[in-house]
Each structure stands twice: as C-alpha cells, then as structure tokens.
C-alpha cells in the first residue's frame, strides 16, 4: 500500500533511510490487521463503551497513515533525488506500471463472484461492489497523478506546490463530492472515484488529499531527503501537526460538521484533525528513532511489503465465503478476538518475509 511497495528494490537498499517512515508503515500495518480482525470477529456485546469508541477513532487513522506515508515516500524516492529520478525513464515507467497494478489488484479483490450465484439481486449487488473504489485504487490513481506532475514539472518544488494545492482541494471539496449521486449513473465506474454514494470506501476526495499532503509533509520534514536527521524531521513534523490542528479548529468553527455519518466523514475539519494526528505520530517516531543507525532487517522487509500484508489478511478474513469472518463471525469475546488478531499479525509478518525472500531468489540482481 505504500509507495515503496511499487518502487524498485534498488531504492529500498539505498542508505541512509528515514526510519520513521518504515516505523509509521509498521505501526499502521498492525493497526490495519488488528482493526479488521477485531471488527470482523468481536461479538456485539463488546461493541460499546468509551474504550470501544477510542479504539474506533484510532482505527480510523490507519488509512490516513498509510496514505500519508505513501506521499512522504514519494518525496524521498522522487523529489528528494530529482535529477536522478528524472533521468531514469525506465524506473519511472516501472512505477507507472506498478501504480496501475495497484489499481488492478484493488478491483480483483472485489471481483463479482456473485454473478455466478444465479440470483439476479445478488449478481446486481456483486457488480455494484466490483465498481467501488477502495484504498488500492485511490493510492494507485494518486501515484499516477504524481508521476504525471513530475513529467510536466521543471522543478521538484513545483510538484510540492501543486500537491499542496490539490490536497487542499481534495479535502475542501469532499462534502460536495459526497453529495454526488452515483446510483443509476451511466458513468458509475468514474463517479465512484468522486463520491461515496455508490459504495466507494476511498473516493479521491478527500482520500487522495492525504497522499498529496504526505508529499508536502515530506518536503517540510525532510529537506535533505533521507539524510535529514530524525530529530530535525521530528521537530518539523510537530510544527506541521500543530499548524494542521489549528487549521482544523478554525475550519470547524466556520463549517459545522454535519450529523449525517456520510457527510461527517467527508467534513474538512474531520479530515484535518486525522491528518494532524498522523503527522504527530510520525513526529514521535522520527524523534524516537533519531539515534537508530539501522532498523532490524526483518522490520525493514516487512515495512516494504505492506501490499502483501494488506492482501493476505483480507483473503484470510473474507475469501470466497470461507474466511474467518464467515466461519467464526462476530462471536468472540474481547480477549479471544485480540488473540486471533495477534496470531494474524504474526502469520502475515512471517508470510511477508517469505514472500520477500522468494522474490529475492527469483530476481537476485534486484537484491
């Protein structure tokens, strides 16, 4: 799900590294897996109280964190090494292909198996779901947009400025986009990239704004690329988080958050406060890892395989009606659900290491 998932391995080997980006992806990976597992298996009797509300809110930072990390990673791999990046057309072409691959995988995960059921209503719902925009499509399309901006721009700073402007637009226009009706639209496949009304989980507005904001945060926090010290990056991220938080308060004072759940989640103030929270988490990780020379190789490998983590745990939960969500369902106590989540995290991490090792054996020249 991160930009390093679609970047050449030669870049993953490059030193030095901004360790906090790897750590942010690891934290969000744990959040992602435990969030999906507990949500799928926790009995209704446990879904209440202040603790559950806090867990739900923190869980909502997962996609924001992944997308922000993708933007920061794009800054590191592209804008922070502008001349090298611009000169390597083959690498840029590979990135375009891999961004397209993310989009394709996103649609494959929602393949309309229901059309084979023989039930017309089930088949219709399956086709509708197959056209929704999920996180992989959103990241893939945004990465293609960034690659296009890089192809047109003369300077890296131009891409940063354009990313900032587009991030503001994506977040600010989200309430209007959410009101666009996709149901029954002849262009539903396209409409789903704009609005959640057709069932999309991650329409470009506001979600692409987090990737684009990550590019800007990367430029602010890492002016010298990966050579920027963790302490310096952390301080800059703290300041950025504080500014974003203040802006969110101002926006909320000017534009009240609607009571409708769909419109509430698209409100600019809500988006900004989540972005501020993720920026602060990144700041803490940057400062905490400032003196770290190198993360353990296993952690670096797992952090670079978040796409595998994403796909593998979803298949384990939901594949073909025989995943854990169907076999077990929302029947477990809190302790049991947490235990399954911990086991899932461990198994997916081991799977990611095995997958990375298999890729290395197949393409030893890529390291």
C-alpha positions as CSV (number, residue, x, y, z in Angstrom):
1,X,0.0,0.0,0.0
2,X,2.9,2.3,0.4
3,X,5.0,3.9,-2.4
4,X,7.8,1.5,-1.5
5,X,5.6,-1.3,-2.5
6,X,5.8,-0.1,-6.0
7,X,9.4,1.2,-6.0
8,X,12.4,-0.5,-7.4
9,X,14.3,-2.7,-4.9
10,X,17.5,-0.7,-5.6
11,X,15.9,2.3,-3.9
12,X,14.9,0.1,-0.9
13,X,18.6,-0.7,-0.5
14,X,19.7,2.9,-0.6
15,X,21.3,4.4,2.5
16,X,20.6,6.4,4.6
17,X,16.9,5.8,5.4
18,X,14.3,7.9,7.1
19,X,13.5,5.2,9.7
20,X,10.3,6.9,10.9
21,X,8.6,6.2,7.5
22,X,9.3,2.5,7.9
23,X,8.1,2.6,11.5
24,X,5.0,4.5,10.5
25,X,4.1,1.8,8.0
26,X,4.7,-0.9,10.6
27,X,2.5,0.8,13.1
28,X,-0.3,1.3,10.6
29,X,0.1,-2.3,9.4
30,X,-0.5,-3.6,12.9
31,X,-3.4,-1.1,13.2
32,X,-4.8,-2.4,9.9
33,X,-4.7,-6.1,10.7
34,X,-6.0,-5.9,14.3
35,X,-8.7,-3.4,13.2
36,X,-10.1,-5.7,10.5
37,X,-9.8,-8.9,12.6
38,X,-11.4,-7.5,15.7
39,X,-14.1,-5.7,13.7
40,X,-15.0,-9.0,11.9
41,X,-14.9,-11.3,15.0
42,X,-15.8,-9.2,18.1
43,X,-19.3,-10.1,19.5
44,X,-21.8,-7.3,19.6
45,X,-21.9,-7.3,23.4
46,X,-18.4,-5.9,23.4
47,X,-19.0,-3.1,20.9
48,X,-19.8,-0.3,23.3
49,X,-18.3,2.0,25.9
50,X,-15.6,4.7,25.9
51,X,-12.8,2.2,25.2
52,X,-14.5,0.9,22.1
53,X,-15.2,4.5,20.9
54,X,-11.5,5.4,21.3
55,X,-10.4,2.2,19.5
56,X,-12.7,3.0,16.7
57,X,-11.4,6.6,16.3
58,X,-7.7,5.5,16.5
59,X,-8.5,2.7,14.0
60,X,-9.8,5.4,11.6
61,X,-6.2,6.8,11.4
62,X,-5.0,3.6,9.6
63,X,-5.7,4.6,6.0
64,X,-4.7,8.2,6.7
65,X,-1.4,6.9,8.0
66,X,-0.8,4.6,5.0
67,X,-1.6,7.3,2.5
68,X,0.5,10.0,4.3
69,X,3.4,7.6,4.4
70,X,3.0,6.9,0.7
71,X,3.3,10.6,0.0
72,X,6.3,11.0,2.2
73,X,7.9,8.0,0.5
74,X,7.2,9.5,-2.9
75,X,9.1,12.7,-1.8
76,X,12.0,10.6,-0.7
77,X,12.2,8.4,-3.8
78,X,11.5,11.0,-6.4
79,X,11.5,14.7,-5.4
80,X,14.4,14.5,-3.0
81,X,16.6,13.0,-5.8
82,X,15.0,15.0,-8.6
83,X,17.8,14.9,-11.2
84,X,18.4,11.1,-10.8
85,X,14.7,10.4,-10.8
86,X,14.1,12.5,-14.0
87,X,17.0,10.8,-15.8
88,X,15.9,7.3,-15.2
89,X,13.0,6.8,-17.6
90,X,12.9,3.0,-17.2
91,X,12.4,3.3,-13.4
92,X,9.6,5.9,-14.0
93,X,7.9,3.5,-16.4
94,X,8.1,0.7,-13.8
95,X,6.5,3.0,-11.3
96,X,3.7,3.7,-13.7
97,X,3.1,0.0,-14.3
98,X,3.2,-0.8,-10.6
99,X,0.7,2.0,-9.8
100,X,-1.6,0.5,-12.5
101,X,-1.0,-2.9,-10.8
102,X,-2.3,-1.4,-7.5
103,X,-5.5,-0.3,-9.3
104,X,-5.9,-3.8,-10.9
105,X,-5.4,-5.6,-7.6
106,X,-7.9,-3.3,-6.0
107,X,-10.6,-4.3,-8.5
108,X,-9.6,-8.0,-8.3
109,X,-10.2,-8.0,-4.6
110,X,-13.8,-7.1,-5.3
111,X,-14.3,-9.5,-8.2
112,X,-18.0,-10.0,-8.7
113,X,-18.2,-13.7,-7.8
114,X,-21.9,-13.2,-7.0
115,X,-22.7,-13.1,-10.7
116,X,-22.3,-16.9,-10.7
117,X,-24.9,-17.4,-8.0
118,X,-27.9,-17.5,-10.3
119,X,-29.6,-14.9,-8.0
120,X,-30.3,-11.7,-10.1
121,X,-30.3,-9.5,-7.0
122,X,-27.1,-11.0,-5.6
123,X,-25.5,-10.6,-9.1
124,X,-26.5,-6.9,-9.3
125,X,-25.0,-6.2,-5.8
126,X,-21.8,-8.0,-6.8
127,X,-21.4,-5.9,-9.9
128,X,-22.1,-2.7,-8.0
129,X,-19.5,-3.7,-5.4
130,X,-17.0,-4.6,-8.1
131,X,-17.1,-1.0,-9.3
132,X,-16.3,0.7,-5.9
133,X,-13.1,2.5,-5.3
134,X,-11.1,1.0,-2.4
135,X,-7.7,2.1,-0.9
136,X,-5.5,0.5,-3.6
137,X,-7.3,2.2,-6.5
138,X,-7.1,5.6,-4.6
139,X,-3.4,5.2,-4.0
140,X,-2.7,3.9,-7.5
141,X,-4.5,6.8,-9.2
142,X,-2.9,9.4,-7.0
143,X,0.5,7.9,-7.7
144,X,-0.2,8.1,-11.5
145,X,-1.2,11.8,-10.9
146,X,2.1,12.4,-9.1
147,X,4.1,10.8,-11.9
148,X,2.3,12.9,-14.4
149,X,3.0,16.1,-12.4
150,X,6.7,15.1,-12.2
151,X,6.8,14.5,-16.0
152,X,5.4,18.1,-16.6
153,X,7.3,20.0,-13.8
154,X,10.7,21.6,-14.2
155,X,11.5,21.5,-10.5
156,X,10.6,19.3,-7.6
157,X,9.3,22.4,-5.8
158,X,6.7,22.8,-8.5
159,X,5.4,19.3,-7.7
160,X,5.3,20.1,-4.0
161,X,3.3,23.3,-4.6
162,X,0.9,21.5,-6.9
163,X,0.5,18.7,-4.4
164,X,-0.4,21.1,-1.7
165,X,-3.0,22.9,-3.8
166,X,-4.6,19.6,-4.9
167,X,-4.5,18.3,-1.3
168,X,-6.4,21.4,-0.1
169,X,-8.9,21.0,-3.0
170,X,-9.5,17.3,-2.3
171,X,-10.1,17.8,1.4
172,X,-12.1,21.0,1.0
173,X,-14.4,19.7,-1.8
174,X,-15.1,16.4,-0.1
175,X,-18.5,17.5,1.3
176,X,-19.7,18.5,-2.2
177,X,-18.3,15.3,-3.7
178,X,-20.1,13.2,-1.2
179,X,-23.4,14.6,-2.4
180,X,-22.8,13.5,-6.0
181,X,-25.3,10.6,-6.6
182,X,-23.7,7.6,-8.3
183,X,-26.6,5.3,-8.0
184,X,-28.0,4.6,-11.5
185,X,-25.4,6.7,-13.2
186,X,-24.2,5.6,-16.6
187,X,-20.7,6.6,-15.6
188,X,-20.8,4.9,-12.2
189,X,-17.3,3.5,-12.6
190,X,-16.0,7.0,-12.9
191,X,-18.5,8.5,-10.4
192,X,-17.2,6.1,-7.7
193,X,-13.8,7.9,-7.8
194,X,-15.6,11.1,-6.9
195,X,-18.3,10.1,-4.4
196,X,-19.0,7.6,-1.7
197,X,-22.7,7.5,-2.6
198,X,-22.1,4.4,-4.9
199,X,-20.4,2.5,-2.1
200,X,-16.8,3.6,-2.6
201,X,-14.7,3.4,0.6
202,X,-11.9,5.7,-0.6
203,X,-13.0,8.2,-3.3
204,X,-10.3,10.6,-4.4
205,X,-12.0,13.4,-2.4
206,X,-10.8,13.6,0.4
207,X,-8.6,10.5,0.4
208,X,-6.1,11.4,-2.3
209,X,-5.6,14.6,-0.3
210,X,-3.7,12.6,2.4
211,X,-1.2,11.2,-0.2
212,X,-0.7,14.6,-1.6
213,X,-0.4,16.1,1.9
214,X,2.2,13.4,2.6
215,X,4.3,14.8,-0.3
216,X,4.2,18.2,1.3
217,X,5.0,16.9,4.7
218,X,7.9,15.0,3.3
219,X,9.3,18.2,1.7
220,X,8.8,20.1,5.0
221,X,10.2,17.4,7.3
222,X,13.0,16.0,5.0
223,X,14.5,19.0,3.2
224,X,17.7,17.0,2.7
225,X,15.9,13.8,1.9
226,X,16.8,10.7,3.9
227,X,20.0,12.5,5.1
228,X,17.8,14.8,7.3
229,X,18.3,13.9,10.9
230,X,15.4,12.2,12.7
231,X,15.4,14.9,15.4
232,X,15.1,17.7,12.8
233,X,12.4,15.9,10.9
234,X,10.5,15.3,14.1
235,X,10.6,18.9,15.2
236,X,9.4,20.0,11.8
237,X,6.6,17.4,11.9
238,X,5.5,18.6,15.3
239,X,5.2,22.1,14.0
240,X,3.3,20.9,10.9
241,X,1.0,18.8,13.0
242,X,0.3,21.8,15.3
243,X,-0.5,24.1,12.3
244,X,-2.8,21.5,10.8
245,X,-4.6,21.0,14.1
246,X,-5.1,24.8,14.4
247,X,-6.5,25.0,10.9
248,X,-8.9,22.1,11.7
249,X,-10.2,24.0,14.7
250,X,-10.7,27.2,12.6
251,X,-12.4,25.1,9.8
252,X,-14.8,23.5,12.4
253,X,-15.6,26.9,13.8
254,X,-16.5,28.2,10.3
255,X,-18.2,25.0,9.0
256,X,-20.1,22.8,11.4
257,X,-19.6,19.1,11.0
258,X,-22.9,17.6,9.7
259,X,-24.8,14.9,11.7
260,X,-25.1,12.6,8.7
261,X,-22.5,9.9,9.0
262,X,-21.5,10.0,5.3
263,X,-21.1,13.8,5.2
264,X,-19.4,13.9,8.7
265,X,-16.6,11.6,7.5
266,X,-16.1,13.9,4.5
267,X,-16.0,17.1,6.5
268,X,-12.7,19.1,6.1
269,X,-12.3,19.6,9.9
270,X,-12.5,15.8,10.5
271,X,-10.0,15.1,7.7
272,X,-7.6,17.7,9.0
273,X,-7.7,16.5,12.6
274,X,-6.8,13.0,11.5
275,X,-4.0,14.3,9.3
276,X,-2.7,16.3,12.3
277,X,-2.8,13.1,14.5
278,X,-0.9,11.1,11.9
279,X,1.7,13.9,11.5
280,X,2.2,13.9,15.3
281,X,2.6,10.1,15.3
282,X,5.2,10.4,12.6
283,X,6.9,13.2,14.6
284,X,7.1,11.0,17.7
285,X,8.5,8.1,15.6
286,X,11.1,10.4,14.0
287,X,12.3,11.7,17.3
288,X,12.3,8.3,19.0
289,X,14.4,6.8,16.1
290,X,16.7,9.7,15.7
291,X,19.7,7.8,17.1
292,X,18.9,4.5,15.4
293,X,21.6,3.6,12.9
294,X,19.5,0.9,11.1
295,X,16.3,-0.9,11.8
296,X,16.5,-4.7,12.0
297,X,16.4,-6.1,8.5
298,X,13.3,-8.1,9.2
299,X,11.4,-5.0,10.2
300,X,12.6,-3.1,7.1
301,X,11.5,-6.0,4.9
302,X,8.0,-6.2,6.5
303,X,7.7,-2.4,6.1
304,X,8.3,-2.7,2.4
305,X,5.7,-5.5,2.0
306,X,2.6,-3.7,3.2
307,X,0.8,-4.7,0.0
308,X,1.3,-8.3,0.9
309,X,0.1,-7.7,4.4
310,X,-3.0,-6.0,3.1
311,X,-4.0,-8.6,0.6
312,X,-3.1,-11.7,2.7
313,X,-5.1,-10.7,5.8
314,X,-8.1,-9.7,3.7
315,X,-8.1,-13.1,2.0
316,X,-7.8,-14.9,5.3
317,X,-10.8,-12.9,6.6
318,X,-13.1,-12.8,3.6
319,X,-12.0,-15.1,0.8
320,X,-14.8,-16.9,-1.1
321,X,-17.1,-17.1,1.9
322,X,-14.8,-19.4,3.8
323,X,-12.7,-16.8,5.6
324,X,-12.7,-16.2,9.3
325,X,-15.4,-13.6,9.0
326,X,-17.8,-16.2,7.7
327,X,-16.5,-19.3,9.6
328,X,-16.3,-17.6,13.0
329,X,-18.2,-14.3,12.6
330,X,-18.8,-11.7,15.3
331,X,-19.0,-14.2,18.1
332,X,-15.7,-13.8,20.1
333,X,-15.0,-12.1,23.4
334,X,-12.6,-9.3,23.5
335,X,-9.7,-11.5,24.7
336,X,-10.3,-14.1,22.0
337,X,-10.6,-11.5,19.3
338,X,-7.3,-9.9,20.4
339,X,-5.6,-13.3,20.4
340,X,-6.8,-14.0,16.9
341,X,-5.6,-10.6,15.8
342,X,-2.1,-11.1,17.3
343,X,-1.9,-14.5,15.6
344,X,-2.9,-12.9,12.3
345,X,-0.3,-10.2,12.6
346,X,2.4,-12.8,13.3
347,X,1.4,-15.0,10.4
348,X,1.1,-12.2,7.9
349,X,4.5,-10.9,9.0
350,X,6.1,-14.3,8.5
351,X,4.3,-14.5,5.2
352,X,5.7,-11.1,4.1
353,X,9.2,-12.3,5.0
354,X,8.8,-15.5,3.0
355,X,7.3,-13.5,0.0
356,X,10.2,-11.1,0.1
357,X,12.7,-14.0,0.2
358,X,11.0,-15.7,-2.7
359,X,11.2,-12.5,-4.8
360,X,14.8,-12.1,-4.0
361,X,15.6,-15.7,-5.1
362,X,13.7,-15.1,-8.3
363,X,15.4,-11.7,-9.1
364,X,18.7,-11.8,-7.2
365,X,20.0,-8.9,-9.2
366,X,17.4,-6.7,-7.6
367,X,18.6,-7.5,-4.1
